[in-house]
Amino acid sequence: MLNTFLSKTITFIYNKKISTFLKNYFQNIFILYFVVIFFLWNVDYILFEAKYLTAVVFLISFFAYTKNLNLLKSKKIISILLFLVIHFFLVIIQSKGNFFKDNFLHYSFTLISILTVILLYDQLKKNFITIIKYFMVIFNSFFIIFVSFYLFENGSFNVDCYNGIFSETEFIFNENSHFGLISSAVILYNTNIILENQNSKHKQFFLVNTLIFILISFLSISTSFLFIILSLSIIFLIINNSIKKKLFYFGMIVVSILFLNFKEQCNYRSIENIKQAAKTIDINFSDTEKKEEVDYQIKVPDQALSYKVFLKSIQIGVFTLPKNVFGVGINNYDQLFEKYREKQDIFGGEENFLNIEDASNNFSKIIGEFGIFGLILYFFLLIRLIKIDPSNSFQIFLITATLSQSLRGVGYFTAAFVILITSLYLNIYEKKSKKK
């Protein structure tokens, strides 16, 4: 019945002339859209936020690639959309109808983002290396020019995990950690393309730009960037059989460890903080009948503010899961934050007033907003990471970017997290379909 309805809807909407026109004249617009939404989302565009481009692109792609809606005939894909609809009503019932308008807008934009990927997935995959090239040329060129003038004007270039070049100047990215959300994915994607010999055009140009980008990335480090590079390089070192790739990942591991050990702020914001927290974490869930109270404690010594913010998000988003099984709904983390930030709070500084909406990382945000379903998502991602095809560069980019934002995120839409997750899911589904 659903398939019949979809077929009739597609037949009614599809117009060959309009579709051909839009495909011909908006091809480069679609590529530019992905460059902006994946990589240049932190730029201040004054008149609009990059994430809102998705709504415009959805309308265009809806008529350009109408036939791609046939993907909704797959039970695995339609089930995701149905889940969001069901979860929306669960949240509305749970909140007794409060915030209906806000929830409706958030869930609607999530559905629009997912449908945009479904419509443009083939174009995204086919043109992804072109998208990467466009970004690298734009970024490398502007960065080199900017830094040349910046240093000429007596600016300082701090190579450490605190107050790096982006954090100091807010050039392109507001913080080094924001740059790290995409730089780790670009590095692992590009190097896999090179080592797998998957780039047939402008090889030397691609290689030189990749080397420049890697150099810039390690001159603009952040703790989350180093942690992602280190952890994924260890996994990829294990699952790859290629000697070349093993040597590369081993090199990434060594470089990351050196930074984490010998750069003062990197060491302080990672290894030392983890050591202190591991000694003091004490979690207990009360067996009393008062289910509103959660007995958990994380005794936090004098640590970096960003680390305290991260622990605060774990305290609120994750440790409250037994009292928040189904989550509070998309972009409602602030409600959870307000409810629990004063409960047995052992934090006493700025972390009580920072990242109230984005939780500073998408892992805590998803667990808080989707409850047990968020854990299922991360179990799925863990399985996919372990089973990843080492030759699938596109999937390597998607899962690296997804995990980067899980560790240090800025929400679902700002840095295209929903689009990344949907693309990864479609890529896995596509691979399985071909095997059948």
HUPE-V869688 format. One record per residue. N is the residue number from 1. SS is DSSP state (helix for helix, strand for strand, loop for the rest). OMEGA is omega in degrees with one decimal (999 if undefined). Layout:
N;SS;OMEGA  N;SS;OMEGA
//
This chain:
1;loop;178.6  2;helix;179.6  3;helix;178.7  4;helix;178.5  5;helix;179.2  6;helix;-179.8  7;helix;-179.8  8;helix;179.0  9;helix;179.6  10;helix;179.1  11;helix;-178.7  12;helix;-175.1  13;helix;-171.0  14;loop;175.1  15;loop;-172.7  16;helix;-178.1  17;helix;179.4  18;helix;-179.9  19;helix;-179.6  20;helix;179.1  21;helix;-178.0  22;helix;178.7  23;helix;-177.3  24;helix;-171.9  25;helix;-178.3  26;helix;-179.7  27;helix;-179.2  28;helix;176.9  29;helix;178.6  30;helix;178.6  31;helix;178.9  32;helix;177.7  33;helix;-179.2  34;helix;175.2  35;helix;-178.0  36;helix;-172.7  37;helix;178.8  38;helix;-166.9  39;helix;-172.8  40;loop;-178.1  41;loop;-176.2  42;loop;178.0  43;loop;177.6  44;loop;-178.2  45;loop;175.5  46;loop;-173.8  47;loop;-177.5  48;loop;172.1  49;loop;-174.4  50;helix;-174.7  51;helix;-177.8  52;helix;174.4  53;helix;-177.3  54;helix;-179.3  55;helix;179.3  56;helix;-179.3  57;helix;177.4  58;helix;-179.2  59;helix;-179.9  60;helix;-177.0  61;helix;179.0  62;helix;179.4  63;helix;179.6  64;helix;-175.8  65;loop;-178.0  66;helix;-175.6  67;helix;179.2  68;helix;174.8  69;helix;175.0  70;helix;177.5  71;helix;-179.9  72;helix;176.3  73;helix;176.7  74;loop;179.9  75;helix;-178.0  76;helix;-179.0  77;helix;-179.7  78;helix;179.8  79;helix;177.8  80;helix;179.7  81;helix;178.8  82;helix;178.0  83;helix;-179.6  84;helix;178.3  85;helix;180.0  86;helix;-179.8  87;helix;177.1  88;helix;-179.4  89;helix;174.6  90;helix;-179.8  91;helix;179.8  92;helix;178.5  93;helix;-178.3  94;helix;-179.1  95;loop;178.8  96;loop;175.5  97;loop;179.2  98;loop;176.6  99;loop;-178.6  100;helix;-176.9  101;helix;-179.6  102;helix;179.5  103;helix;179.8  104;helix;179.3  105;helix;-178.9  106;helix;-179.8  107;helix;178.9  108;helix;-179.6  109;helix;175.8  110;helix;178.1  111;helix;178.4  112;helix;178.4  113;helix;179.9  114;helix;-179.8  115;helix;177.4  116;helix;177.4  117;helix;179.2  118;helix;-179.4  119;helix;-172.9  120;helix;-173.9  121;helix;-179.1  122;helix;179.0  123;helix;178.9  124;helix;-177.3  125;helix;-177.3  126;helix;-174.7  127;loop;-171.1  128;helix;179.4  129;helix;175.3  130;helix;177.3  131;helix;178.7  132;helix;-179.7  133;helix;178.5  134;helix;-179.4  135;helix;-176.1  136;helix;-179.9  137;helix;179.2  138;helix;-175.0  139;helix;-177.6  140;helix;-177.3  141;helix;-177.7  142;helix;-179.5  143;helix;-179.2  144;helix;178.8  145;helix;-178.1  146;helix;-177.6  147;helix;178.4  148;helix;178.0  149;helix;-178.7  150;helix;178.8  151;helix;178.2  152;helix;178.7  153;loop;177.1  154;loop;173.6  155;loop;-179.1  156;loop;-178.9  157;loop;-176.9  158;loop;178.3  159;loop;179.1  160;loop;-175.7  161;loop;178.3  162;loop;178.9  163;loop;174.7  164;loop;-173.7  165;helix;-179.3  166;helix;178.8  167;helix;-178.3  168;helix;-170.8  169;helix;-174.7  170;loop;176.7  171;loop;-177.4  172;loop;179.2  173;loop;-178.0  174;loop;-178.7  175;loop;174.3  176;helix;-179.1  177;helix;175.8  178;helix;175.3  179;helix;180.0  180;helix;178.6  181;helix;-177.9  182;helix;-175.3  183;helix;179.3  184;helix;-179.8  185;helix;179.8  186;helix;-179.7  187;helix;-177.1  188;helix;175.9  189;helix;-176.0  190;helix;-178.2  191;helix;176.8  192;helix;176.0  193;helix;-178.5  194;helix;-176.6  195;helix;176.5  196;loop;-179.6  197;loop;-177.2  198;loop;179.7  199;loop;-175.1  200;loop;-176.4  201;loop;174.4  202;loop;-175.5  203;helix;-177.8  204;helix;177.7  205;helix;179.3  206;helix;-179.8  207;helix;-178.9  208;helix;179.9  209;helix;177.2  210;helix;178.9  211;helix;177.3  212;helix;-178.5  213;helix;178.0  214;helix;179.0  215;helix;178.9  216;helix;-177.6  217;helix;-178.8  218;helix;170.4  219;helix;-177.6  220;loop;-171.0  221;loop;170.5  222;loop;-178.6  223;helix;-179.0  224;helix;177.8  225;helix;-178.6  226;helix;-179.2  227;helix;178.9  228;helix;178.7  229;helix;-179.2  230;helix;-174.4  231;helix;-179.9  232;helix;176.5  233;helix;177.0  234;helix;179.6  235;helix;-178.6  236;helix;175.4  237;helix;-178.1  238;helix;-172.1  239;helix;-179.5  240;loop;176.9  241;loop;-178.3  242;loop;179.3  243;helix;180.0  244;helix;-177.5  245;helix;176.7  246;helix;179.3  247;helix;179.4  248;helix;-178.1  249;helix;175.9  250;helix;177.8  251;helix;178.2  252;helix;178.7  253;helix;-178.7  254;helix;-179.2  255;helix;-179.7  256;helix;179.4  257;helix;178.8  258;helix;178.1  259;helix;-177.1  260;helix;-179.0  261;helix;-168.7  262;helix;172.1  263;loop;-169.4  264;helix;-177.0  265;helix;178.3  266;helix;179.3  267;helix;-178.2  268;helix;-174.6  269;helix;-179.7  270;helix;-173.0  271;helix;-177.6  272;helix;179.3  273;helix;178.5  274;helix;178.5  275;helix;-178.7  276;helix;-178.0  277;helix;-179.1  278;helix;-179.1  279;helix;-169.5  280;helix;-179.2  281;strand;178.8  282;strand;-175.9  283;strand;175.2  284;loop;176.8  285;loop;-174.8  286;loop;177.1  287;loop;-178.9  288;loop;-178.6  289;loop;179.6  290;loop;-175.0  291;loop;-179.2  292;loop;-176.3  293;loop;176.8  294;loop;-176.9  295;loop;177.4  296;strand;178.5  297;strand;169.5  298;strand;-179.8  299;loop;-173.8  300;loop;175.8  301;loop;-179.1  302;loop;-176.1  303;loop;178.7  304;loop;-177.0  305;helix;-179.2  306;helix;178.7  307;helix;176.9  308;helix;178.2  309;helix;179.0  310;helix;179.2  311;helix;177.8  312;helix;179.4  313;helix;176.4  314;helix;179.3  315;helix;-175.3  316;helix;-174.6  317;helix;-173.0  318;loop;-174.8  319;loop;178.0  320;loop;-177.0  321;helix;178.6  322;helix;178.2  323;helix;-174.5  324;loop;-169.0  325;loop;-176.5  326;loop;179.1  327;loop;-177.3  328;loop;176.2  329;loop;-175.6  330;loop;178.2  331;loop;175.7  332;loop;179.9  333;helix;-178.8  334;helix;177.2  335;helix;177.9  336;helix;179.7  337;helix;-179.6  338;helix;-177.1  339;helix;-170.4  340;helix;-173.8  341;loop;180.0  342;loop;-177.4  343;loop;178.0  344;loop;-174.1  345;loop;177.5  346;loop;172.6  347;loop;-177.7  348;loop;-176.0  349;loop;-176.0  350;helix;-176.9  351;helix;177.1  352;helix;-176.6  353;loop;-177.9  354;loop;176.2  355;loop;-178.2  356;loop;-177.0  357;loop;-175.2  358;loop;176.1  359;loop;-177.8  360;loop;176.1  361;loop;-175.3  362;helix;177.5  363;helix;179.2  364;helix;-179.3  365;helix;-178.7  366;helix;178.7  367;helix;179.7  368;helix;-174.6  369;helix;179.6  370;helix;176.9  371;loop;-176.9  372;helix;179.0  373;helix;175.9  374;helix;176.6  375;helix;178.1  376;helix;178.1  377;helix;-177.1  378;helix;171.9  379;helix;176.7  380;helix;179.9  381;helix;178.8  382;helix;178.4  383;helix;-178.8  384;helix;178.8  385;helix;-179.9  386;helix;-176.0  387;loop;-174.5  388;loop;176.5  389;loop;-175.8  390;loop;-179.8  391;loop;-177.4  392;loop;-176.0  393;helix;-179.6  394;helix;179.7  395;helix;177.0  396;helix;177.3  397;helix;-174.9  398;helix;-176.2  399;helix;176.7  400;helix;179.4  401;helix;179.1  402;helix;-179.5  403;helix;176.6  404;helix;-179.5  405;helix;174.7  406;helix;179.8  407;helix;-177.8  408;loop;-171.5  409;loop;178.9  410;loop;179.7  411;loop;-175.5  412;loop;-170.6  413;loop;-174.1  414;loop;-179.5  415;loop;172.0  416;loop;-178.8  417;helix;179.5  418;helix;180.0  419;helix;178.0  420;helix;-179.7  421;helix;-179.3  422;helix;178.9  423;helix;178.3  424;helix;179.6  425;helix;179.2  426;helix;179.9  427;helix;177.7  428;helix;179.5  429;helix;-179.8  430;helix;-179.6  431;helix;-179.8  432;helix;-178.7  433;helix;-179.4  434;helix;-179.5  435;helix;-175.6  436;loop;999
//
